[in-house]
Amino acid sequence: MKPDEVINQHPESSQQLQNARPSGKRLLWFLLIPVSLAASAFVGTQARQTKSQQLGETTQSLAAQTVNVIHPQRGQSSSDLTLPGMIQAFSQSPIYARVDGYVRTWYVDIGAHVTKGQLLAEIDAPEVDQQLNQARAMLKQVETSLALAKVTAPRYQELIKTNSVSQQEVDQNNQNLAAQEANVQAATAAVSRLEQMQGFEKILAPFDGVITQRKTDFGDLVNAGNAGVGRELFQISQNNIVRVFVTVPEEFTQQVQPGTKASMELTSVPNRHFAADVTRTTDAIDPNSRTLTVELDVPNPSGELLPGAYANVHFQLPLNVVPLVLPASTILFQAEGPQIGVVNSQAQVELRKVTLGHDFGDTIEVLNGVRQADAVIANPPDSLTNGMHVAVQSASSPSTPANAKGN
């Protein structure tokens, strides 16, 4: 049977099929519209979330403060401790008169270089001269008496053999001989003492040195001994070697010992460094200043170092632990104590307490609280807080101080 014949045989079924086709299309459209609307809503929501996230990230990046960071560096293995020192002559002595009298003349003035035993001045002491003359005369008297006693005593020794004299007389003459010998010794000592006193009329230099003061003039009356300040005739200093005295703070006393190397500089001799060694210490802490006094002996053959001058003494002190060094501008001084800001791997700030060492001016030692690999914020603001997000702009390393100077 042909198709046309089938259709013709069932005309009602054919009509129903034609009517069902438009209804299926409408149902399909009703199903597609909600799906498309849901998809559009989903896409819009996702777009809004993406834009919101991008906006948040942009806002956060704009809100993060831009900072520069640096990394700590190791300091010097030895510390240059600089302390003030006072230069003194190796030997310094006032010269007094040893006899009473008048200044006859003086031969040297201030600044004169003298040698040991050189004549500096002469004193007229007439009383000493007369006493010496008297002592010499008395010595001659007792020497004459001794000579007579030496003759008389042996004679009496011979006469006693013939019973011409008594034993008492012999003993008296022997005793007289011993007494005269003692008198001669006493008179000789008196003459020697006065001769030495007469020798003190010549003022001689006690050692090689420089005359730093002259406090006498022709005709001045002088008294024997150091009867008060200002009674000295001269002051002499030995300057070929000078002593430098330095007071070292208690914290460095174990490092500054005899043999410690040092150098010295003076404002009066610019661009010059004088090598020195610690010669001796007082081996005791001053309870008032809590310091140790040390002495350095410095050769001064040219006389450039003048006693009484001020000097800067540099001690090279080895360090057991080499500390880290940071610029002083990285330290935050707050109520909790000194702190630094460190940027961690999440670009967040960590405020750390640190213990500071020596302050070198531009840089400062940090004894603990930081590692060499830490990124430390340079010039941190006071508003820095823990957990704060920051943007790192650049990183650099601080320069290590060439000379670490103590406080």
C-alpha positions as CSV (number, residue, x, y, z in Angstrom):
1,M,0.0,0.0,0.0
2,K,1.2,3.4,-0.9
3,P,1.7,6.2,1.7
4,D,-0.8,8.4,0.2
5,E,-3.3,5.7,0.5
6,V,-2.5,5.2,4.2
7,I,-3.0,8.9,4.8
8,N,-6.1,8.9,2.9
9,Q,-7.4,6.0,4.9
10,H,-6.7,7.8,8.3
11,P,-7.4,11.5,7.8
12,E,-8.0,12.2,11.5
13,S,-4.6,10.9,12.6
14,S,-2.9,13.1,10.0
15,Q,-4.7,16.1,11.2
16,Q,-3.6,15.4,14.9
17,L,0.0,15.0,13.9
18,Q,0.0,18.4,12.1
19,N,-1.6,20.0,15.2
20,A,1.0,18.5,17.6
21,R,4.1,19.9,15.9
22,P,3.6,23.6,16.8
23,S,2.9,22.7,20.4
24,G,6.3,20.8,20.8
25,K,8.1,23.9,19.4
26,R,6.4,26.1,22.0
27,L,7.4,23.8,24.8
28,L,11.0,23.8,23.6
29,W,11.0,27.5,23.7
30,F,9.6,27.6,27.2
31,L,12.4,25.3,28.4
32,L,15.2,27.2,26.6
33,I,14.3,30.6,28.0
34,P,14.8,29.8,31.8
35,V,18.0,28.0,31.0
36,S,19.3,31.0,29.1
37,L,18.3,33.4,31.8
38,A,20.0,31.2,34.5
39,A,23.1,31.1,32.4
40,S,23.1,34.8,31.9
41,A,22.6,35.3,35.6
42,F,25.5,33.0,36.4
43,V,27.8,34.7,34.0
44,G,26.8,38.1,35.4
45,T,27.4,36.9,38.9
46,Q,30.8,35.6,38.0
47,A,31.7,38.8,36.3
48,R,30.7,40.9,39.3
49,Q,32.7,38.6,41.6
50,T,35.7,38.9,39.4
51,K,35.4,42.6,39.2
52,S,34.9,42.8,43.0
53,Q,38.0,40.7,43.6
54,Q,40.0,42.8,41.2
55,L,38.8,45.9,42.8
56,G,39.7,44.5,46.3
57,E,43.1,43.6,45.2
58,T,43.6,47.0,43.6
59,T,42.4,48.7,46.7
60,Q,44.6,46.6,48.9
61,S,47.6,47.2,46.7
62,L,46.9,50.9,46.8
63,A,46.4,50.8,50.6
64,A,49.8,49.0,51.2
65,Q,52.6,51.4,52.1
66,T,55.7,51.3,50.0
67,V,58.9,50.7,51.9
68,N,62.6,50.2,51.3
69,V,64.3,47.4,53.0
70,I,67.9,46.6,53.8
71,H,69.8,43.6,55.1
72,P,72.0,43.7,58.2
73,Q,75.8,43.4,57.7
74,R,78.5,42.0,59.8
75,G,80.6,44.6,61.7
76,Q,84.3,44.6,62.2
77,S,86.0,41.7,63.9
78,S,87.8,44.1,66.1
79,S,86.4,47.2,67.8
80,D,88.2,50.6,67.7
81,L,87.7,52.0,71.2
82,T,88.5,55.7,71.3
83,L,89.1,57.3,74.6
84,P,90.6,60.6,75.7
85,G,94.1,60.6,77.2
86,M,96.4,63.0,79.0
87,I,100.1,63.2,78.1
88,Q,102.6,63.5,80.9
89,A,106.4,63.6,81.0
90,F,108.0,60.3,81.7
91,S,109.9,62.0,84.6
92,Q,109.0,65.4,86.0
93,S,110.6,67.0,89.0
94,P,110.8,70.3,90.8
95,I,114.3,71.4,91.8
96,Y,114.7,73.0,95.2
97,A,117.6,74.6,97.0
98,R,119.3,72.3,99.6
99,V,121.0,75.2,101.5
100,D,119.9,78.6,102.7
101,G,121.4,81.5,100.8
102,Y,121.1,83.9,97.9
103,V,121.0,83.1,94.2
104,R,124.3,84.1,92.8
105,T,123.5,83.3,89.2
106,W,121.5,81.0,87.0
107,Y,122.6,79.5,83.7
108,V,119.4,78.1,82.0
109,D,116.0,79.3,81.2
110,I,112.7,77.7,80.1
111,G,113.0,75.5,77.0
112,A,116.6,74.7,77.6
113,H,117.6,71.1,77.0
114,V,120.0,70.0,79.7
115,T,121.9,66.8,80.5
116,K,122.3,65.0,83.8
117,G,124.7,66.8,86.1
118,Q,124.7,70.1,84.2
119,L,125.0,73.3,86.2
120,L,121.8,75.2,86.4
121,A,122.4,77.8,89.1
122,E,124.7,78.8,92.0
123,I,123.9,79.9,95.5
124,D,125.9,82.0,97.9
125,A,125.7,80.3,101.3
126,P,128.3,82.1,103.6
127,E,127.1,80.4,106.8
128,V,127.8,77.0,105.3
129,D,131.2,78.2,104.2
130,Q,132.1,79.4,107.7
131,Q,130.7,76.3,109.3
132,L,132.9,74.2,107.1
133,N,136.0,76.3,108.0
134,Q,135.2,75.8,111.6
135,A,134.7,72.1,111.2
136,R,138.0,71.8,109.4
137,A,139.8,73.7,112.3
138,M,138.2,71.4,114.9
139,L,139.3,68.4,112.9
140,K,142.9,69.6,113.0
141,Q,142.6,70.0,116.8
142,V,141.3,66.5,117.4
143,E,143.9,65.1,115.0
144,T,146.6,66.9,117.1
145,S,145.2,65.4,120.3
146,L,145.0,62.0,118.6
147,A,148.7,62.2,117.6
148,L,149.7,63.0,121.2
149,A,147.5,60.2,122.6
150,K,149.2,57.8,120.1
151,V,152.6,58.7,121.6
152,T,151.6,58.8,125.3
153,A,149.8,55.5,125.4
154,P,152.7,53.3,124.3
155,R,155.0,55.1,126.7
156,Y,152.8,54.2,129.6
157,Q,152.7,50.7,128.4
158,E,156.5,50.5,128.7
159,L,156.7,52.3,132.0
160,I,154.2,49.8,133.6
161,K,156.8,47.1,133.0
162,T,159.2,48.8,135.5
163,N,156.4,49.8,137.9
164,S,157.2,53.5,137.2
165,V,153.5,54.3,136.7
166,S,150.3,52.8,138.0
167,Q,148.0,50.6,136.1
168,Q,145.3,53.3,136.5
169,E,147.4,55.8,134.5
170,V,148.0,53.2,131.8
171,D,144.3,52.6,131.5
172,Q,143.5,56.3,131.4
173,N,145.9,56.9,128.5
174,N,144.6,54.0,126.6
175,Q,141.1,55.3,127.0
176,N,142.2,58.8,126.0
177,L,143.7,57.3,122.8
178,A,140.3,55.6,121.9
179,A,138.4,58.8,122.7
180,Q,140.7,60.9,120.4
181,E,140.2,58.4,117.6
182,A,136.4,58.8,118.0
183,N,136.7,62.6,118.1
184,V,138.7,62.5,114.8
185,Q,136.0,60.3,113.2
186,A,133.3,62.7,114.4
187,A,135.1,65.8,113.2
188,T,135.8,64.1,109.8
189,A,132.1,63.3,109.4
190,A,131.2,66.9,110.3
191,V,133.6,68.2,107.7
192,S,132.2,65.8,105.1
193,R,128.6,66.8,105.8
194,L,129.5,70.5,105.4
195,E,131.5,69.8,102.3
196,Q,128.4,68.1,100.8
197,M,126.3,71.1,101.9
198,Q,128.7,73.4,100.2
199,G,128.4,71.2,97.1
200,F,124.6,71.9,97.2
201,E,125.4,75.6,96.4
202,K,125.6,74.4,92.8
203,I,122.2,73.4,91.5
204,L,122.6,70.4,89.1
205,A,120.2,68.7,86.7
206,P,119.0,65.4,88.1
207,F,118.4,63.8,84.7
208,D,118.4,64.6,81.0
209,G,115.4,66.8,80.2
210,V,113.9,70.2,79.4
211,I,113.5,73.1,81.8
212,T,109.8,73.8,81.8
213,Q,109.8,76.5,84.6
214,R,112.2,78.9,86.1
215,K,111.0,80.5,89.4
216,T,114.1,82.3,90.6
217,D,116.3,85.3,89.7
218,F,119.5,86.9,90.7
219,G,119.7,87.8,94.4
220,D,116.6,85.8,95.5
221,L,116.7,84.5,99.0
222,V,116.2,80.8,99.0
223,N,115.6,78.3,101.8
224,A,116.7,74.7,102.1
225,G,114.0,72.1,101.3
226,N,110.6,72.2,99.6
227,A,109.0,74.6,102.0
228,G,105.7,75.0,100.2
229,V,104.5,75.5,96.7
230,G,106.5,78.1,94.7
231,R,109.7,77.6,96.6
232,E,111.2,75.5,93.8
233,L,113.9,77.1,91.6
234,F,113.2,75.1,88.4
235,Q,111.0,72.4,87.0
236,I,112.5,69.8,84.7
237,S,110.8,67.2,82.5
238,Q,112.1,64.2,80.7
239,N,110.2,64.2,77.3
240,N,112.1,61.7,75.1
241,I,109.4,59.2,76.3
242,V,106.0,60.4,77.4
243,R,103.4,58.7,79.5
244,V,99.8,58.7,78.4
245,F,97.1,58.0,81.0
246,V,93.7,56.8,79.9
247,T,90.7,55.9,82.1
248,V,89.0,52.8,80.5
249,P,85.3,52.0,81.3
250,E,84.7,48.9,83.4
251,E,83.1,47.0,80.5
252,F,86.4,47.0,78.6
253,T,88.8,46.3,81.4
254,Q,89.3,42.6,80.6
255,Q,90.3,43.5,77.0
256,V,92.7,46.4,77.8
257,Q,95.6,44.8,79.5
258,P,99.4,45.3,79.4
259,G,100.6,44.7,75.8
260,T,97.4,45.8,74.1
261,K,98.1,47.6,70.9
262,A,97.0,51.2,70.5
263,S,97.6,54.4,68.5
264,M,97.3,58.0,69.4
265,E,96.5,61.2,67.6
266,L,96.7,64.9,68.6
267,T,95.0,68.0,67.3
268,S,98.3,69.8,67.4
269,V,99.9,67.2,65.1
270,P,97.3,66.5,62.4
271,N,97.3,63.5,60.1
272,R,99.8,61.7,62.4
273,H,99.3,58.5,64.3
274,F,101.7,57.5,67.1
275,A,102.0,53.8,67.9
276,A,101.8,52.8,71.5
277,D,101.4,49.8,73.8
278,V,99.7,49.6,77.2
279,T,102.6,49.4,79.6
280,R,100.8,49.1,83.0
281,T,97.5,49.4,84.7
282,T,96.4,50.2,88.2
283,D,94.8,46.7,88.4
284,A,92.0,48.2,90.4
285,I,88.6,49.8,89.4
286,D,88.1,53.4,90.7
287,P,84.9,53.1,92.9
288,N,83.9,56.6,92.0
289,S,84.2,56.6,88.2
290,R,84.1,52.8,87.7
291,T,87.1,53.1,85.4
292,L,90.5,51.5,85.1
293,T,93.5,53.8,84.7
294,V,96.0,52.5,82.1
295,E,99.4,53.9,81.1
296,L,100.9,53.9,77.7
297,D,104.6,54.8,77.1
298,V,105.1,56.5,73.7
299,P,108.6,57.3,72.3
300,N,109.1,61.0,71.6
301,P,112.6,61.4,70.2
302,S,111.6,64.6,68.2
303,G,109.8,66.2,71.1
304,E,106.5,66.6,69.2
305,L,104.4,65.2,72.1
306,L,104.2,67.9,74.7
307,P,103.3,67.1,78.4
308,G,99.9,68.3,79.4
309,A,98.5,67.9,75.9
310,Y,95.1,66.2,75.2
311,A,95.2,63.0,73.0
312,N,92.7,60.6,71.4
313,V,93.8,57.0,72.0
314,H,92.5,54.2,69.8
315,F,92.5,50.7,71.2
316,Q,92.1,47.8,68.8
317,L,90.0,45.3,70.8
318,P,89.2,41.8,69.4
319,L,85.5,40.8,69.5
320,N,84.5,37.3,70.6
321,V,81.2,37.6,68.6
322,V,81.0,39.8,65.5
323,P,77.7,41.8,65.8
324,L,75.4,42.8,63.1
325,V,75.3,46.5,62.0
326,L,72.2,48.5,60.9
327,P,71.8,52.2,60.1
328,A,70.6,54.1,63.1
329,S,67.6,55.3,61.0
330,T,66.1,51.7,61.1
331,I,65.6,51.8,64.9
332,L,62.2,52.6,66.3
333,F,62.6,54.0,69.9
334,Q,59.2,53.3,71.5
335,A,57.8,52.8,75.0
336,E,58.5,49.0,74.7
337,G,62.1,49.7,73.9
338,P,64.1,49.8,70.7
339,Q,62.5,47.9,67.8
340,I,62.9,47.3,64.1
341,G,60.4,46.5,61.4
342,V,61.0,43.3,59.4
343,V,59.1,42.4,56.2
344,N,58.2,38.6,56.2
345,S,57.5,36.4,53.1
346,Q,53.8,37.4,53.1
347,A,54.8,41.1,52.8
348,Q,53.6,41.8,56.3
349,V,55.4,43.8,59.0
350,E,56.9,42.1,62.1
351,L,58.0,44.5,64.9
352,R,60.9,42.9,66.8
353,K,62.6,44.1,70.0
354,V,66.3,44.3,69.6
355,T,69.3,44.8,72.0
356,L,71.6,47.5,70.8
357,G,75.4,47.6,71.1
358,H,77.8,50.4,70.3
359,D,76.5,53.5,68.6
360,F,78.8,54.6,65.8
361,G,76.7,57.6,64.8
362,D,75.3,56.7,61.3
363,T,75.2,53.0,62.2
364,I,74.6,51.0,65.4
365,E,75.3,47.5,66.5
366,V,72.4,45.1,67.0
367,L,73.3,42.3,69.4
368,N,70.2,40.2,69.1
369,G,66.7,40.3,67.7
370,V,67.6,40.2,64.0
371,R,69.3,37.9,61.5
372,Q,71.5,38.7,58.5
373,A,68.8,37.4,56.1
374,D,66.0,39.6,57.4
375,A,64.6,42.4,55.3
376,V,64.6,45.4,57.7
377,I,62.6,48.4,56.8
378,A,64.7,51.5,56.3
379,N,63.4,54.7,57.9
380,P,60.2,53.1,59.3
381,P,57.3,55.4,60.2
382,D,56.0,55.6,63.7
383,S,52.6,54.3,62.5
384,L,54.1,50.9,61.7
385,T,52.1,48.1,63.3
386,N,52.4,44.3,63.4
387,G,50.7,42.5,60.5
388,M,50.6,45.6,58.4
389,H,50.8,44.9,54.6
390,V,53.6,46.7,52.8
391,A,55.0,46.9,49.3
392,V,58.8,46.4,49.0
393,Q,60.2,48.9,46.6
394,S,64.0,48.1,46.8
395,A,66.6,46.4,48.9
396,S,70.1,47.5,49.8
397,S,72.8,46.8,52.3
398,P,74.2,49.3,54.8
399,S,77.8,50.1,54.6
400,T,80.0,48.7,57.4
401,P,81.7,51.3,59.5
402,A,85.4,51.6,58.9
403,N,86.2,52.6,62.4
404,A,83.9,51.6,65.2
405,K,84.3,54.2,68.0
406,G,83.3,53.5,71.6
407,N,81.0,55.8,73.6
